[in-house]
Amino acid sequence: MCSNNVQNENFVTDAEPSPDKEHDPTIEKKSHRQVAPEQSEPQQNIKTITNVINISNAQGVHIGPKNKIYLSNSKKKKKKNHKLQSAIPKEISKLMCRNDPLSKDVITLVATHIGENWRSACRSLDYSDGQIYQFEEYYHRNGVKEIVNQILTDWTQNKPQESTIGALVTALWYASETDVIQRLTVELSQS
């Protein structure tokens, strides 16, 4: 067989085309006759044809039926969090320094308005993935609000010295839950 070299600016291959099965005499055709198992003939002259494709200097090449799509870039997330950590507004840094214990109203406000990063905030409060999973399993029927409410209630009961407004705001800040912090700032300034 001959080797076809196709060259483009970004695509080089030395793949050989598959032979035409109907017209190629080197490929054996299967017989449709049935042979009894005890009279079967031993197989001889089995020929294997393989195609090799060499691809170099290419991006985004897809071969096969499965696609994987990565929607987020972890490097961008880390940079975003780094910017958040370095630019804490004064009013939020004041909240981070508060040592007031959490009230039921604060827990309800946070549980009502917390967003998609609630697991990260719970990890910042020293809850393991296993503990978070157990709360999810037990309270999943009532939604995220109830799960977060139960975790924060558990936190205030089991670690009363650590469960302060400052610690909660810090955990929410590093979990990028700024909307909840803004609502909490307004609520606490009114009381």
Residue pairs with C-beta under 8 A, 6 or more apart in sequence:
1 16
1 19
2 16
3 14
3 16
4 14
4 15
4 16
4 17
5 12
5 13
5 14
6 12
6 13
6 15
10 57
10 58
11 55
11 57
11 58
12 54
12 55
12 56
12 57
13 53
13 54
13 55
14 52
14 54
15 51
15 52
15 53
15 54
16 51
16 52
17 51
18 49
18 51
19 26
19 27
19 49
21 27
26 47
27 47
27 49
28 45
28 46
28 47
35 41
53 63
55 61
80 176
81 174
81 176
84 173
84 174
84 176
84 178
85 174
88 96
88 173
91 185
92 169
92 173
92 181
92 185
95 165
95 166
95 169
95 181
95 184
95 185
95 188
96 166
96 169
96 170
96 173
97 166
98 164
98 165
98 166
98 169
99 164
99 165
99 166
100 164
100 165
100 166
101 156
101 160
101 163
101 164
101 165
102 152
102 155
102 156
102 163
102 164
102 165
102 168
105 187
106 165
106 168
106 184
106 187
106 188
107 149
107 152
107 153
107 156
108 149
109 180
109 183
109 184
109 187
110 148
110 152
110 168
110 172
110 180
110 184
111 144
111 145
111 146
111 148
111 149
111 152
112 145
113 179
113 180
113 183
114 121
114 144
114 145
114 148
114 172
114 177
114 180
115 177
115 179
115 180
117 175
117 176
117 177
118 144
118 147
118 148
118 175
118 177
119 129
119 132
120 174
120 175
120 176
121 171
121 172
121 174
121 175
121 177
122 132
122 148
122 151
122 171
123 129
123 132
124 170
124 171
124 174
124 175
125 151
125 155
125 167
125 168
125 171
126 159
127 151
127 155
132 151
135 147
135 150
135 151
135 154
136 147
138 150
139 146
139 147
139 150
140 147
152 163
152 168
155 162
155 163
156 163
165 184
165 188
169 181
169 184
172 178
172 180
172 181
172 184
173 181
